[in-house]
Amino acid sequence: MNRKIFYFSLLSIAVASCGTVNNKQAVGDFEYAQQKEAKALKIPAGLDKPENVDTFFVTNEINHQGPVGVNVDVRAPSLVLPIAASTRTEGNSAVSTVWFDQVLDDEDLKSFILEALKGQLLADNVELKQVDDEGLVFESDWYHKEVEEGTWPFKSIATSESIKYRYSFESKSHGRSVALTVKLIDYLKTDKAGGSKRIDIIDQQRAEMNMLNEVISQADFKYRLKQQENRLMRANHKFVSIGENTSGEAAYIVEIDVDLLWSNLPFFFEDYGFAIDDLNESTKIYYVNYTQPESSLWDSIWGDTLPVVDIPNGKYQFKLEAMDKKSTVTIYDDKGSVLSAETLEKIFNVMEPGLSFKDVF
């Protein structure tokens, strides 16, 4: 026989053997399962009984009806994976329950989780229906799974499994914590041995936890989408506009609380060529000296050109006032004259990103 053909034959046999391994069972012999318990040692009359050490003694008072040897399920236990933001498990880990805590203040938590559940079943092409009046209990239609054997055109269905789930919601009285529990409620398996509605308890727990983990992953995906939407909205939102202060003078309107803006304005000054000479916290006025930043040839080559506020070098006052939940920033020159709306408009492209503090908040 050709050596290459022989090697390929061995490889094919090895692959076929791997395909027949049952991942539920341990690999090896199970001679220990056939062993009988040794009889008690009989000591002849007149001899001392030897010391009996029971350190490794195994009692016979055990469940003899349980699986032994090849029938023992050796798979690792399934676990609920709380990977979505502010998810957690409590109590008995064998129960397929996860708690969600409030993350998005502008979203109803229970409705958010329900949408994640509906999204998962929609992706699985399985119908979901409400079975109570309060909207706390839902059931799925059948999940179908088939295993084929043979090759085309002689394929046939070797095993068919069908599962239904129940999804139950529970809310804390404050409404900021919601639990979702998944329960397998119906099962049908058909194979060469016939049909059965019984499922092994371990397989049931694995199916329930797998279903719950799918919903958790869907909720995590929805959280990430929401975060992305918020980032895009924030990036495109204009936090600074041109308007008037309470005295009718031209000013910048900044959508930041006045105290927060006051404490962070020094960061703006530092980055844009302003040096603080003095300040009056009670009247919210900064007295600054402005010198236009100079950029060298190397700065322009490396892209480090500093933003320039196109106003003359000199002394200025930045006066802050509260306006609802916003702030006004009025700028005065060294003569106490307010900068006009035309001047504010001319330097707006530099002032807007600076006063937005998008890299700070």
C-alpha positions, 0 to 999 in steps of 0.5 A: 500500500502507498505510504501516503494513502496509509497515513491518510487512512489512519488520519481518517480513522482518528478523525472519525473516532474523535467525532464519536466521543461523547463529551458528557462522559469521562474517557477511560475504563470504569473497573472501579464501578464493578468493585465489591466492598471488601468484607470485614476482617475476621480476627481469630480468637486469641489474637489482638485486633489491629488498629483500624484507621478510617481516614479514607473510609467511604460509607456505603450509605450513599445513593446507589440509584445515581449514575456510575461509571460511564453514565456519570456526567462530567461536564463543567457546571453552567453558570449565569454570566452577568456581563451586562452593565450592573447585572448580578446574581443572588442566592442559589446559583442553580437557579437561572436568575439575574438581577439588573440594576438601573443604568439609564435614568431616561429608560424604564428598566423593566421595559429595557430588559423586555426589549432585549428579550424580544430582540433575542427571540426575534434574532432566533426567529421564535415567537414570544407571547405574554401569558399574564395580565401584569406583563411579568410572565412571558413564554416562548414558542418552540425552539427546534434543534435537529442533528443530521447524519449521512451525506447528501443525498442520503441525509436523515435526521438523527436527533430532534429536540424542541424546547419551550421557555418561560420568562418571569420578571420581578421588580423591587419596590423602588423599581430600580432593580429587576430580576429575570428568571428563565425556566424550561417548561416543555421538552420533546426529544426524538431519536432512533430510540423513539420520543421522550418528554423527559430531560436530564436535570443537568441538561435542563439547567444548562439550557436555562442558563444558556438562554438567560445568558443570551438575553444578558448578552442582548441587553449588553449589546443594547447598552453599548448601542445606547452609549454610542448614541449618547457619545455621538449626540454629545459630540454633535451637540453645541454646548456653546451659543451666542446670546445675551446676559441678564443685562442684555449684553452680548455673551456666550451661553454655556450649557454647564452649571455656573459653579462647575464652569467657574472651577474648570475655566482655568483649564480653558485659560491655560490652553488658549493663551490666557494668564490669570492675574486676579479673580473675584469668586463672589462676583464670578469674575476672572481678570486675565492677561491674553497673549496670542500663542505663537506656533513654530514651523515644527508645530505646523509640521507635527500638527501641534499648532495651538488654537488662537483666539483672534483678539488683541493682546491685553487685559480682559475680564471673564464674568460668569452668571447663572441662567437657569441650569446654564451659564453666561460668559461675558468678556470685557476689555481693559477699558471695561467695554463688552466684546460685541456680538460680531467679535464673539461670532468671529472667535466662536470656532475657537471659543466653542470647543474650548468652553464646551470642555468635551475632553473634561466632562 
